[in-house]
Amino acid sequence: MLCQYCGKNEATTHIKKIINGEKTEMHLCPECARALGYDDMFTGLDLNLDDFFGGFFSGAPMSRLSSRVVRCEKCGSTFEDIARTGTVGCSECYKTFYDKLEPSIRRIHGNAVHRGKIPSGTGDPSQFSQERTEKRNEGKIRSLKEELSRLVAEENFEKAAQIRDEIKKLQNG
């Protein structure tokens, strides 16, 4: 959508005003938004957003959080950027800053693991748990086979026989 003020650039700012019950909306490009005074909606409110968002992230002041700057390899965000804006830059940020984000995510959502519903039309829900179990078993079988090889090399045949039986049990379901 083009800017409604200059009509030239792509609009990135959406302004909605309701005055005396009358609603007006404007879509502005960054230059026009800045020229019309909409570049920083928090100016004059005497808010320190660094302290506000920093409170969500382990309660540490921002100066202590940024003593050693670590950046996300994918998007370049720092933890200070996430704390300042309140938004995560990309999916890789969750891995990069997991230790700092996890307590806040747990505090805000009550859990750090998403347990959502399976969308309708995607098949039998038990199919998904069965597939998960099969994948888990495959990994377990792989590690047991490695252990079995090690035990045979050490000539610990008694323990190797137990591992062999466990592998067969997992393979047969």
Solvent accessible surface area in square Angstrom, and as a share of the most:
residue,aa,sasa,rsa
1,M,134,0.60
2,L,100,0.50
3,C,3,0.02
4,Q,110,0.49
5,Y,136,0.52
6,C,45,0.27
7,G,41,0.40
8,K,163,0.69
9,N,64,0.33
10,E,104,0.47
11,A,19,0.14
12,T,99,0.57
13,T,35,0.20
14,H,94,0.42
15,I,26,0.13
16,K,113,0.48
17,K,80,0.34
18,I,115,0.59
19,I,110,0.56
20,N,157,0.80
21,G,70,0.68
22,E,118,0.53
23,K,115,0.49
24,T,70,0.40
25,E,73,0.33
26,M,60,0.27
27,H,42,0.19
28,L,0,0.00
29,C,0,0.00
30,P,54,0.34
31,E,96,0.43
32,C,14,0.08
33,A,3,0.02
34,R,136,0.50
35,A,86,0.67
36,L,68,0.34
37,G,54,0.52
38,Y,65,0.25
39,D,92,0.48
40,D,72,0.37
41,M,152,0.68
42,F,74,0.31
43,T,103,0.60
44,G,77,0.74
45,L,103,0.51
46,D,144,0.75
47,L,103,0.51
48,N,88,0.45
49,L,47,0.23
50,D,52,0.27
51,D,94,0.49
52,F,118,0.49
53,F,43,0.18
54,G,4,0.04
55,G,44,0.42
56,F,77,0.32
57,F,18,0.08
58,S,66,0.42
59,G,54,0.52
60,A,16,0.12
61,P,69,0.43
62,M,22,0.10
63,S,90,0.58
64,R,159,0.58
65,L,26,0.13
66,S,31,0.20
67,S,98,0.63
68,R,188,0.69
69,V,92,0.53
70,V,55,0.32
71,R,144,0.52
72,C,3,0.02
73,E,173,0.78
74,K,141,0.60
75,C,59,0.35
76,G,28,0.27
77,S,18,0.12
78,T,12,0.07
79,F,7,0.03
80,E,65,0.29
81,D,40,0.21
82,I,2,0.01
83,A,0,0.00
84,R,105,0.39
85,T,71,0.41
86,G,37,0.35
87,T,91,0.53
88,V,44,0.25
89,G,47,0.45
90,C,28,0.17
91,S,77,0.50
92,E,56,0.25
93,C,0,0.00
94,Y,103,0.39
95,K,151,0.64
96,T,47,0.27
97,F,4,0.02
98,Y,121,0.46
99,D,105,0.54
100,K,57,0.24
101,L,6,0.03
102,E,32,0.15
103,P,51,0.32
104,S,2,0.01
105,I,46,0.23
106,R,115,0.42
107,R,137,0.50
108,I,103,0.52
109,H,137,0.61
110,G,62,0.59
111,N,57,0.29
112,A,31,0.24
113,V,83,0.48
114,H,167,0.75
115,R,185,0.67
116,G,45,0.44
117,K,194,0.82
118,I,75,0.38
119,P,93,0.59
120,S,113,0.73
121,G,85,0.82
122,T,63,0.37
123,G,50,0.48
124,D,80,0.42
125,P,81,0.51
126,S,65,0.42
127,Q,79,0.35
128,F,59,0.25
129,S,52,0.33
130,Q,111,0.50
131,E,70,0.32
132,R,143,0.52
133,T,59,0.34
134,E,84,0.38
135,K,147,0.62
136,R,147,0.54
137,N,36,0.18
138,E,95,0.43
139,G,29,0.28
140,K,98,0.42
141,I,24,0.12
142,R,148,0.54
143,S,61,0.40
144,L,18,0.09
145,K,98,0.41
146,E,117,0.52
147,E,53,0.24
148,L,42,0.21
149,S,73,0.47
150,R,122,0.45
151,L,7,0.03
152,V,73,0.42
153,A,85,0.66
154,E,103,0.46
155,E,124,0.55
156,N,62,0.32
157,F,124,0.52
158,E,140,0.63
159,K,82,0.35
160,A,6,0.05
161,A,35,0.27
162,Q,104,0.46
163,I,8,0.04
164,R,112,0.41
165,D,71,0.37
166,E,73,0.33
167,I,10,0.05
168,K,108,0.46
169,K,146,0.62
170,L,40,0.20
171,Q,100,0.44
172,N,131,0.67
173,G,98,0.95
